[in-house]
Amino acid sequence: MLKVDQYSYVRTAHRVYRKTIREIARETGHSKNTIKKVIRDEYSGYKSRTRQPYPVLGLYVNIIDKWLTNDKTQPKKQRHTAVRIYRRLKQEHGFSGAETTVRKYVKEAKLRLGLCGRQAFIPCEPAIGGEAEVDWGTCYAIIGGLSVKLKLFCMRSKYSGKHFVCCYPCERQQAFFDGHMQAFSFFGGVFPVLIYDNLTTAVQRVYRGKKRDLQQSYEKFVAYYNFTPRFCNPGAGHEKGGVEGLVGYARRNYMVPVPEAASIHALNERLLEECVSYGDHRMATREQCVNELYETEKSHLIVLPAVGFSNIELCSPKVDKFATAIIDKNHYSVPTRYSHVKVKAILYVDQVCIYYGSKRIAAHKRLYNNNQWCLDPQHYLELIRQRPQSFDTARPIVEWRKSWPICLEELFDRFCRKQGGTKGTKDFISVLMLYKQFSANDIEAAVTLALTADAGSSAAVQYILCSASRSCDQPVAPVDNWPRLVPSDVSVYRQIGGDI
């Protein structure tokens, strides 16, 4: 085919200068048929070949097609790439051609065999208040000064884009249920349809198609809130792409920089503020902001039940010789008098309550790792006072001592100096037992005042606390006005000795 400048020359010579086809052919060297075609048609440039010949690769085309056909039954992440095919041809069949030739053919063959790997999607318009998507994500935060790995529970409305996000220490079923309950409260109702992955906390067995065997406890939860669960096909997370995007959005925007908080509860309060603020956001494909869209769909939600779901677990452990009940592979302390008896425990998502009969004897923060010890020092103080030599090595005291105020250490040293090690330790334990009746701030203030007054026993600390809490018209005399013993004049003993 002629180039554009040659095409222009031929047409100009014929149309402007009235030259004949024979004259133009003689001048340009092109055939008469070519000249006629140029004069008759528009410039079309070069045409691509309808069939690409592969002189060197032609002997190996059937081998490549066989490998690619077999890939249809193999895992998606373990299929042949063009580079892998090129290397196999060289190693196993002595191929001497170029890698670019193989790449070009493999690209065409994959398209022909349906292995291009990219799918087409159908644009959808979600129903108002009809569906929401649920998913978990992973993030990190600094809680109480320690970097911890947390699980991010996310629920997002498909229509309005309004979302709810909160953190949990794990993805267990109780956290899963609690996340739903918090989200339902945030949205002010229950979405008729919730879309999930095939979570083990909800799905017991996955069958081909849409059939699922659900966990019994999850079925009870669904029946209580009356929504319909829908599960994606395995490995098809794009079927709930909205919440998949929310996980990344929340991690990039709500968790950067890495947040610091005193507790997970405090962190979730901040995340709740972020979710509320997102209501003013306007999505690219919508004319209204998120809150305006949500007000439209709010009336389509299922009304919340008057009483929330009882999201608890029950167990009946036996207290061991260390006065701990082993619950969910962790140790929780009880008062030592309940050693070797059977108790009942109620497990909440963030708390463990232990009962003996109808009496609650202990309450602890819920632990989610294995072989951890949650010990309340008050459960052991009476026993430690009976065995004061164990004070320095008792695990409840060792752990508690790490967070003591300095004034408690000073008081303990003073008691030991004035009363001796054993008696001083016992008397100091009496001060620690006051934490059952008084707040930590009141005790710290009382201990500081007792140290100022050079008091050397627990009775002084107890007197200050009781005086501060007593309501009477007569003010209590300050510790500085207490009568003190006058130092003795020991020189008289020398005189007595001389008289003898």
C-alpha positions as CSV (number, residue, x, y, z in Angstrom):
1,M,0.0,0.0,0.0
2,L,1.2,3.5,-0.9
3,K,2.2,6.0,1.8
4,V,0.1,9.1,2.3
5,D,2.6,11.4,0.4
6,Q,2.6,9.0,-2.6
7,Y,-1.2,8.7,-2.5
8,S,-1.4,12.5,-2.6
9,Y,1.0,12.7,-5.5
10,V,-0.9,10.2,-7.6
11,R,-4.3,11.9,-7.1
12,T,-2.9,15.4,-7.6
13,A,-1.1,14.3,-10.8
14,H,-4.3,12.8,-12.2
15,R,-6.9,15.3,-11.0
16,V,-5.0,18.6,-11.2
17,Y,-2.5,18.0,-13.9
18,R,-4.6,15.7,-16.0
19,K,-1.9,13.1,-16.4
20,T,-2.8,9.7,-17.7
21,I,-2.6,6.4,-15.7
22,R,0.2,5.2,-17.9
23,E,2.2,8.4,-17.4
24,I,1.8,8.2,-13.6
25,A,2.7,4.5,-13.6
26,R,5.9,5.3,-15.5
27,E,6.8,8.1,-13.2
28,T,6.1,6.4,-9.9
29,G,7.0,2.8,-10.8
30,H,3.6,1.5,-9.5
31,S,1.4,-0.8,-11.5
32,K,-1.6,0.6,-13.4
33,N,-4.0,-1.3,-11.1
34,T,-2.5,0.4,-8.0
35,I,-2.9,3.8,-9.7
36,K,-6.5,3.0,-10.6
37,K,-7.2,2.0,-7.0
38,V,-5.7,5.2,-5.6
39,I,-7.7,7.3,-7.9
40,R,-10.9,5.4,-7.1
41,D,-10.8,4.9,-3.3
42,E,-9.9,6.8,-0.1
43,Y,-6.7,6.3,1.6
44,S,-7.0,3.2,3.9
45,G,-3.4,2.7,5.1
46,Y,-2.0,-0.7,5.8
47,K,-4.4,-3.6,6.6
48,S,-3.6,-6.0,9.3
49,R,-3.2,-9.7,8.4
50,T,-6.2,-11.9,8.8
51,R,-4.0,-14.7,9.7
52,Q,-0.6,-14.3,11.4
53,P,2.0,-16.9,10.2
54,Y,4.4,-18.3,12.8
55,P,7.3,-19.8,10.8
56,V,9.3,-20.9,13.9
57,L,6.5,-21.3,16.5
58,G,4.2,-23.2,14.1
59,L,5.5,-26.6,15.1
60,Y,4.7,-25.9,18.8
61,V,1.3,-24.3,18.5
62,N,-0.6,-27.5,19.3
63,I,1.6,-28.0,22.4
64,I,0.8,-24.5,23.7
65,D,-2.9,-25.0,23.0
66,K,-2.9,-28.3,25.0
67,W,-1.2,-26.7,28.0
68,L,-3.6,-23.8,28.0
69,T,-6.7,-26.1,27.6
70,N,-5.5,-28.1,30.6
71,D,-5.2,-24.9,32.7
72,K,-9.0,-24.6,32.7
73,T,-9.2,-27.3,35.3
74,Q,-6.3,-26.0,37.4
75,P,-6.2,-23.4,40.3
76,K,-6.3,-19.9,38.9
77,K,-3.1,-18.9,40.6
78,Q,-1.2,-21.9,39.2
79,R,-1.8,-21.6,35.5
80,H,0.7,-21.1,32.7
81,T,2.0,-17.6,31.9
82,A,3.6,-16.7,28.6
83,V,7.0,-16.6,30.3
84,R,6.5,-20.1,31.8
85,I,5.4,-21.5,28.4
86,Y,8.4,-19.9,26.7
87,R,10.8,-21.5,29.2
88,R,9.1,-24.9,29.0
89,L,9.4,-24.9,25.2
90,K,13.1,-24.1,25.4
91,Q,13.8,-26.7,28.1
92,E,11.5,-29.5,27.0
93,H,11.2,-29.1,23.2
94,G,14.3,-27.2,22.1
95,F,12.4,-24.1,20.9
96,S,14.8,-21.5,19.4
97,G,12.4,-18.6,18.7
98,A,12.0,-15.3,20.5
99,E,10.0,-14.8,23.7
100,T,8.0,-12.0,22.1
101,T,6.7,-14.4,19.5
102,V,5.5,-16.7,22.3
103,R,3.9,-13.8,24.2
104,K,2.0,-12.7,21.1
105,Y,0.6,-16.1,20.4
106,V,-0.3,-16.9,24.0
107,K,-2.2,-13.6,24.3
108,E,-4.3,-14.6,21.2
109,A,-4.7,-18.2,22.3
110,K,-5.9,-17.2,25.8
111,L,-8.5,-14.9,24.4
112,R,-9.7,-17.6,22.0
113,L,-9.9,-20.3,24.8
114,G,-11.6,-18.0,27.3
115,L,-8.6,-17.7,29.6
116,C,-8.1,-14.0,29.5
117,G,-8.8,-13.8,33.2
118,R,-10.9,-10.6,33.1
119,Q,-14.7,-10.7,33.5
120,A,-17.4,-8.3,32.3
121,F,-19.7,-6.8,35.0
122,I,-23.3,-5.8,34.9
123,P,-24.1,-2.3,36.1
124,C,-26.8,-2.6,38.8
125,E,-29.1,-0.2,40.7
126,P,-29.6,-1.4,44.3
127,A,-33.0,-1.3,45.8
128,I,-33.8,1.3,48.4
129,G,-33.2,-0.1,51.9
130,G,-33.0,-3.6,50.5
131,E,-29.5,-4.9,51.0
132,A,-26.4,-4.3,53.1
133,E,-23.0,-6.0,52.9
134,V,-20.9,-7.3,55.8
135,D,-17.2,-8.1,56.0
136,W,-14.2,-8.3,58.3
137,G,-10.8,-6.5,57.8
138,T,-7.5,-6.5,59.7
139,C,-5.8,-3.4,61.2
140,Y,-3.4,-2.4,63.9
141,A,-3.8,0.1,66.8
142,I,-1.9,1.1,70.0
143,I,-4.1,0.1,72.9
144,G,-2.9,1.0,76.4
145,G,0.6,1.6,75.0
146,L,0.9,-1.7,73.2
147,S,0.6,-2.4,69.5
148,V,-2.2,-4.9,68.9
149,K,-3.7,-6.6,65.9
150,L,-7.5,-5.9,65.7
151,K,-10.4,-7.1,63.5
152,L,-12.4,-4.5,61.7
153,F,-16.2,-5.2,61.5
154,C,-17.8,-3.4,58.5
155,M,-21.4,-3.1,57.4
156,R,-22.4,-0.9,54.4
157,S,-25.7,-0.1,52.8
158,K,-25.7,-0.8,49.1
159,Y,-28.1,2.0,48.3
160,S,-27.0,4.9,50.4
161,G,-23.4,3.9,51.1
162,K,-23.8,4.7,54.8
163,H,-21.5,2.5,56.8
164,F,-20.6,1.3,60.3
165,V,-17.2,0.3,61.4
166,C,-15.9,-1.0,64.8
167,C,-13.0,-3.0,66.1
168,Y,-12.8,-6.3,68.0
169,P,-9.9,-8.4,69.3
170,C,-11.0,-11.4,67.2
171,E,-13.6,-12.7,64.6
172,R,-15.3,-15.1,66.9
173,Q,-19.1,-15.6,66.7
174,Q,-19.8,-13.4,69.8
175,A,-17.9,-10.5,68.2
176,F,-19.7,-11.2,64.9
177,F,-23.1,-11.0,66.6
178,D,-22.1,-7.9,68.6
179,G,-20.9,-6.1,65.5
180,H,-24.3,-6.8,63.9
181,M,-26.2,-5.5,67.0
182,Q,-24.1,-2.3,67.2
183,A,-24.6,-1.8,63.4
184,F,-28.3,-2.3,63.7
185,S,-28.5,0.3,66.5
186,F,-26.4,2.7,64.4
187,F,-28.6,2.3,61.3
188,G,-31.8,2.4,63.4
189,G,-33.1,-0.8,61.9
190,V,-32.3,-4.1,60.2
191,F,-31.7,-4.5,56.5
192,P,-33.9,-7.1,54.9
193,V,-31.0,-8.8,53.2
194,L,-27.4,-9.1,54.4
195,I,-24.6,-10.3,52.0
196,Y,-21.6,-12.2,53.3
197,D,-18.6,-14.3,52.4
198,N,-18.8,-17.9,53.5
199,L,-17.8,-17.1,57.1
200,T,-17.3,-20.1,59.4
201,T,-19.0,-18.2,62.2
202,A,-22.2,-18.3,60.0
203,V,-21.7,-21.2,57.5
204,Q,-21.1,-24.8,58.6
205,R,-20.9,-26.3,55.1
206,V,-20.9,-24.9,51.5
207,Y,-22.5,-26.8,48.7
208,R,-22.4,-26.3,45.0
209,G,-24.7,-23.4,44.1
210,K,-26.4,-21.4,46.7
211,K,-27.2,-24.1,49.3
212,R,-25.5,-23.6,52.7
213,D,-25.7,-25.4,56.1
214,L,-25.7,-22.6,58.7
215,Q,-24.4,-22.7,62.2
216,Q,-27.2,-23.3,64.6
217,S,-26.5,-20.3,66.8
218,Y,-26.4,-18.1,63.6
219,E,-29.7,-19.4,62.5
220,K,-31.1,-18.3,65.9
221,F,-29.6,-14.9,65.4
222,V,-31.1,-14.6,61.9
223,A,-34.5,-15.7,63.2
224,Y,-34.5,-13.2,66.0
225,Y,-33.8,-10.2,63.7
226,N,-35.7,-11.6,60.7
227,F,-33.3,-10.7,57.9
228,T,-32.3,-13.0,55.0
229,P,-28.6,-13.9,54.7
230,R,-27.1,-14.3,51.2
231,F,-23.7,-15.7,50.7
232,C,-21.3,-15.0,47.8
233,N,-19.9,-17.8,45.6
234,P,-16.6,-19.1,46.9
235,G,-13.7,-16.9,45.9
236,A,-16.1,-14.2,44.5
237,G,-15.6,-11.3,46.9
238,H,-16.5,-8.9,44.1
239,E,-20.1,-9.9,44.6
240,K,-20.0,-7.6,47.7
241,G,-17.5,-5.1,46.3
242,G,-19.0,-2.2,48.2
243,V,-18.0,-3.5,51.6
244,E,-14.7,-4.8,50.2
245,G,-13.9,-1.2,49.3
246,L,-15.1,0.0,52.7
247,V,-12.5,-2.2,54.5
248,G,-9.7,-0.5,52.6
249,Y,-11.2,2.9,52.9
250,A,-11.6,2.6,56.7
251,R,-8.1,1.3,57.1
252,R,-6.6,4.1,55.0
253,N,-8.7,6.9,56.4
254,Y,-9.7,6.0,60.0
255,M,-6.6,4.0,61.0
256,V,-3.9,6.3,59.5
257,P,-1.9,7.4,61.4
258,V,-2.1,4.3,63.6
259,P,-4.5,5.4,66.3
260,E,-3.7,5.3,70.0
261,A,-6.4,4.8,72.6
262,A,-6.7,3.7,76.3
263,S,-9.1,0.8,75.3
264,I,-10.8,-0.8,72.4
265,H,-14.0,0.9,73.6
266,A,-12.4,4.3,73.4
267,L,-11.2,3.5,69.9
268,N,-14.6,2.4,68.8
269,E,-16.1,5.7,70.0
270,R,-13.7,7.6,67.7
271,L,-14.6,5.3,64.8
272,L,-18.3,6.0,65.5
273,E,-17.6,9.7,65.1
274,E,-15.9,9.0,61.7
275,C,-18.9,7.0,60.5
276,V,-21.3,9.8,61.5
277,S,-19.1,12.4,59.7
278,Y,-19.1,10.3,56.5
279,G,-22.8,11.1,56.2
280,D,-21.9,14.4,54.6
281,H,-19.9,12.6,51.9
282,R,-21.2,12.7,48.3
283,M,-20.5,9.6,46.1
284,A,-19.4,10.3,42.5
285,T,-22.4,8.6,41.0
286,R,-25.0,10.2,43.2
287,E,-26.5,13.7,43.3
288,Q,-27.4,13.5,47.0
289,C,-25.1,13.0,50.0
290,V,-25.0,9.8,52.0
291,N,-27.3,11.1,54.8
292,E,-29.9,12.3,52.3
293,L,-30.0,8.9,50.6
294,Y,-30.2,7.2,53.9
295,E,-33.2,9.2,55.1
296,T,-34.9,7.9,52.0
297,E,-34.2,4.2,52.8
298,K,-34.5,4.3,56.6
299,S,-38.3,3.7,56.4
300,H,-37.7,0.5,54.4
301,L,-35.6,-1.2,57.2
302,I,-37.1,-3.8,59.6
303,V,-37.9,-2.4,63.0
304,L,-35.5,-3.4,65.8
305,P,-36.8,-5.8,68.5
306,A,-37.6,-4.2,71.9
307,V,-34.9,-6.3,73.6
308,G,-31.5,-7.1,72.1
309,F,-30.3,-10.6,71.3
310,S,-28.8,-12.3,74.4
311,N,-25.3,-12.6,73.0
312,I,-23.8,-14.8,75.7
313,E,-22.1,-18.1,76.2
314,L,-22.5,-20.4,79.3
315,C,-20.1,-22.8,80.8
316,S,-19.5,-24.6,84.2
317,P,-15.8,-24.8,85.0
318,K,-14.2,-26.2,88.1
319,V,-12.0,-23.9,90.1
320,D,-8.4,-25.3,90.4
321,K,-5.9,-25.2,93.3
322,F,-4.7,-21.7,92.2
323,A,-8.3,-20.3,92.7
324,T,-8.7,-19.9,88.9
325,A,-11.5,-21.1,86.6
326,I,-10.2,-22.2,83.2
327,I,-12.6,-20.7,80.7
328,D,-12.0,-20.8,77.0
329,K,-8.3,-21.9,77.6
330,N,-7.6,-18.9,79.9
331,H,-7.4,-18.6,83.7
332,Y,-9.8,-16.3,85.6
333,S,-9.4,-15.8,89.4
334,V,-12.0,-16.2,92.1
335,P,-11.7,-15.7,95.9
336,T,-9.5,-18.4,97.3
337,R,-12.3,-19.8,99.5
338,Y,-14.0,-21.1,96.3
339,S,-11.0,-23.3,95.4
340,H,-11.9,-26.8,94.1
341,V,-15.6,-26.1,93.7
342,K,-17.7,-26.0,90.5
343,V,-18.9,-22.6,89.4
344,K,-20.9,-21.1,86.5
345,A,-19.6,-18.6,84.1
346,I,-21.4,-16.2,81.7
347,L,-19.2,-15.1,78.8
348,Y,-20.0,-11.7,77.2
349,V,-18.1,-10.3,74.2
350,D,-15.9,-8.2,76.5
351,Q,-16.5,-9.6,80.0
352,V,-16.5,-12.8,82.0
353,C,-18.8,-13.1,85.1
354,I,-18.4,-16.1,87.4
355,Y,-21.1,-17.2,89.8
356,Y,-21.4,-19.6,92.7
357,G,-25.0,-20.5,93.0
358,S,-26.8,-17.2,92.4
359,K,-24.0,-15.0,93.8
360,R,-21.5,-13.3,91.5
361,I,-18.1,-13.9,92.9
362,A,-15.8,-12.5,90.2
363,A,-15.9,-10.3,87.0
364,H,-13.1,-10.0,84.6
365,K,-12.2,-8.5,81.2
366,R,-12.6,-11.1,78.5
367,L,-9.3,-12.6,77.2
368,Y,-9.1,-14.0,73.6
369,N,-5.6,-15.5,73.4
370,N,-4.7,-18.9,75.0
371,N,-3.1,-19.6,78.4
372,Q,-3.4,-16.1,79.8
373,W,-4.0,-15.3,83.4
374,C,-6.5,-12.7,84.6
375,L,-5.9,-12.4,88.4
376,D,-7.7,-10.0,90.8
377,P,-5.2,-9.3,93.7
378,Q,-8.2,-8.8,96.1
379,H,-9.0,-12.5,95.6
380,Y,-5.6,-13.5,97.1
381,L,-4.8,-10.9,99.7
382,E,-6.3,-12.7,102.7
383,L,-4.3,-15.9,101.8
384,I,-1.1,-13.9,101.2
385,R,-1.5,-12.2,104.6
386,Q,-1.5,-15.6,106.2
387,R,1.7,-16.5,104.2
388,P,3.6,-13.2,104.0
389,Q,6.8,-14.8,102.7
390,S,5.0,-15.3,99.3
391,F,4.3,-11.5,99.0
392,D,7.3,-10.8,96.7
393,T,6.7,-13.7,94.3
394,A,2.9,-14.0,94.3
395,R,1.8,-13.4,90.7
396,P,-1.2,-11.2,91.5
397,I,1.1,-8.9,93.5
398,V,3.9,-8.9,91.0
399,E,1.5,-7.9,88.2
400,W,-0.3,-5.3,90.3
401,R,3.0,-3.9,91.6
402,K,4.0,-2.8,88.1
403,S,1.2,-0.1,88.1
404,W,1.4,0.9,91.8
405,P,1.9,4.6,92.6
406,I,5.2,5.5,94.2
407,C,3.6,6.4,97.5
408,L,2.6,2.7,98.0
409,E,6.2,1.5,97.6
410,E,7.3,4.2,100.1
411,L,4.6,3.1,102.6
412,F,5.6,-0.5,102.2
413,D,9.3,0.3,102.9
414,R,8.3,2.3,105.9
415,F,6.1,-0.4,107.4
416,C,8.9,-3.0,106.9
417,R,11.5,-0.7,108.6
418,K,9.3,0.2,111.6
419,Q,7.6,-3.2,112.1
420,G,9.9,-5.7,110.6
421,G,9.6,-7.6,107.4
422,T,6.8,-10.1,108.3
423,K,4.6,-7.8,110.5
424,G,5.2,-4.9,108.1
425,T,4.1,-7.0,105.1
426,K,1.0,-8.1,106.9
427,D,0.1,-4.6,107.9
428,F,0.7,-3.3,104.4
429,I,-1.6,-6.0,103.0
430,S,-4.3,-4.5,105.2
431,V,-3.8,-1.2,103.3
432,L,-4.2,-3.1,100.0
433,M,-7.4,-4.6,101.2
434,L,-8.9,-1.2,101.6
435,Y,-9.2,-1.1,97.8
436,K,-12.4,-3.1,98.2
437,Q,-14.1,-0.2,100.0
438,F,-12.5,3.0,98.7
439,S,-11.4,4.3,95.3
440,A,-7.8,4.3,94.2
441,N,-7.6,8.1,94.2
442,D,-8.8,8.3,97.8
443,I,-6.4,5.6,99.0
444,E,-3.5,7.3,97.2
445,A,-4.4,10.6,98.8
446,A,-4.7,9.0,102.2
447,V,-1.3,7.2,101.9
448,T,0.4,10.4,100.8
449,L,-1.0,12.2,103.9
450,A,0.0,9.3,106.2
451,L,3.6,9.5,104.8
452,T,3.7,13.2,105.4
453,A,2.6,12.6,109.0
454,D,5.3,9.9,109.5
455,A,2.6,7.3,110.2
456,G,3.8,3.7,110.5
457,S,0.7,1.5,110.5
458,S,-2.4,0.8,108.4
459,A,-4.6,2.2,111.2
460,A,-3.5,5.7,110.2
461,V,-4.4,5.2,106.6
462,Q,-7.7,3.7,107.5
463,Y,-8.5,6.5,109.9
464,I,-7.8,9.1,107.2
465,L,-10.1,7.3,104.8
466,C,-12.9,6.9,107.2
467,S,-12.6,10.5,108.4
468,A,-12.7,11.8,104.8
469,S,-15.9,9.7,104.1
470,R,-17.6,10.6,107.4
471,S,-20.3,13.2,107.2
472,C,-20.4,15.2,110.4
473,D,-20.4,18.8,111.6
474,Q,-17.2,18.6,113.6
475,P,-14.1,18.6,111.3
476,V,-11.6,15.9,111.9
477,A,-8.2,17.1,113.3
478,P,-5.5,16.9,110.6
479,V,-2.8,14.3,110.9
480,D,-0.2,17.0,111.6
481,N,-2.0,17.8,114.9
482,W,-2.0,14.2,116.2
483,P,-0.1,13.8,119.5
484,R,3.3,12.3,119.1
485,L,5.6,10.7,121.7
486,V,8.3,12.9,123.1
487,P,11.8,11.4,122.4
488,S,13.2,9.7,125.5
489,D,16.3,11.0,127.3
490,V,18.5,7.9,127.4
491,S,21.3,9.7,129.5
492,V,19.4,8.8,132.7
493,Y,20.3,5.2,132.2
494,R,24.0,6.0,132.4
495,Q,23.4,7.7,135.8
496,I,21.5,4.7,137.1
497,G,24.3,2.4,136.1
498,G,26.8,4.6,138.0
499,D,24.8,4.6,141.2
500,I,24.7,0.8,141.2
